[in-house]
Amino acid sequence: PVSRLRQYEPPSGEDGGFDLAWPTSEEYADAFAWDLTEKLVTKGFCVVQTFLAVDTLASAAVDAQNVGGWKRFMEELEPAYLGRSAVGKAAWLEADAPDREADGGLAQCDRLLTEMWLSMEQLSQAMLGFGAVGRTD
C-alpha cells in the first residue's frame, strides 16, 4: 500500500553508498554541478552513482585492461590525481571530444568525466579556488 512507501535514503559515500546521482536530464545539470562542487569543497571527494548498463561497465573494464602505458605518478603528484593514500597506476587516454561518438565502455565512462568537468567549469574558480580549463587541472 502507498502508506508503506518511503523515500529511499542511500548510504553516504563513506558508508558504501553515494553522495549524488548522475542527472537524468539536462534540466538537473546545473543543480548537479553545484551539489558536486559543494561536496568537493566540504568533503574533498564525491561518490557519484551513474546509470551505465552493466555490459557497458564490463566493456570498460576489459578496455582498461587493454590500455598500455600504465605507470605511477611522481610521489608528490600522486595525491592530486589519485587522492590521499592512493596506491595505483594511471594511463593517459586520448583526449575526449564531446562532439565525437564515445565508442566502447571505457570511452563512455571517460565521456561522463568530460561532462562532469564541463558542468563544473564555471564554478571552479569561485568555489574551488582555481580555473578548471581542462580535465587534468
N, C-alpha and C positions, 0 to 999 in steps of 0.2 A: 504494500500500500504506500501511497505517496507520503503519508505521515511518518514513515520509517526512513525516508530519504534524507541524506545529509550531505553537505558539501565535502568533497574529498580534500584533505589537507595532507599533501605529500610530506614525507620526512625531509628535513633540511639536507643540503648538500653534504654537510659534515656527518650526517647520520645515514648516508647511503641513498638519499633521495636526490632532489634537485631544487634549485633556487627559482628558476624561471622555466617556462615552457616556450619553445620556439613559436613565434606568432603564426597564427593560421591564416591570416590575411594581411594585406598591405595596410589596412586601417589601424592595426595594432602595432605597426613597426616603430613608430615614434615612442610609444609608451614602453615597448620592449627595450629600445636603445637607452632610454632614460633609466629604467629599472636596472638594466645590465650595468651601466656605468656607475650607478649608485652602489650596487653590490661590490663592484671592483674597488670603489673608494672606501667603503665601510669594512669589507671583509678581506679584500686583497685577492679575491677569486670569486667565480660564479659558476655553478654547475647548471648547464642548460640541457633540458630534455628536448631532443629533436624528434621528428616523426618520419625518419627514413625507414624504408622497408627492411626487413631482416635480411633479404637477399642482397640488398644494396650494401648493408653493413658487412656481410660476409665477403662480398666482392671487394670492398675497401680493404679488408684485412689481407686478402690474397694480393691485391695490388701493392699494398705497403711492403709485403714480404719480397716482392719482385723489384722494389726500388733499390738501386745501388747507391753507393757513396755514404752509407751511414757512418757517422763519426761523433765523437764527443766534442762539445764546445770547450773553449778555453775556460778554465775553472772560474775565473772572475765574471764571465758572461753567462754561465750556465743557469744561475738562478733567475736572471732576467728573461730567459727564453723558456725554461722548463719548470720554474718555480723553486721554492725553497726546499732544500734537502732532496733534490731530484737526482736520480741516478738513471742515466739512459743515453741514448744516442739520437741524433737527428739527421735527416737528409733533406736537402733542398729540392723542392718540386719546381717544375716550370711555372712561371708566374701565371696566375689565373687572370682571365679577361672576361668580365661579366657578359660581354656580347658573344662569347664563344660557347658552344654546346659543352656541357660538363659530361664528358664521355667516360663512364666507368664509375665504380663505387667510390674510389679514393678521390676522383675529380669532383664528385657530388659532395663529399664531405668537405673538400677544400673550398668548394663554392659557398658552403654555409659560412666558413670563416671569412671569405671575401664579403659576403652580405652583412655579416656581423660588424666587420670593420667599417664598411660604408655607412652603416646605420649609426655608428658611434663617432664618425669622423668630426662632425660639427660640435660634439660635446667634449671632445678630448682635451682641448686647451683649457676650457673653463673648469672642468671637473677633475681631470687627471693631471693637469699641470704641464702638458706637452701637446704639441700639434701632431696628431697621427696622420702623416702624409703617405703612409704605406703600411702594409700589414706587418712588416718586421719592426716597426717603431715601438 
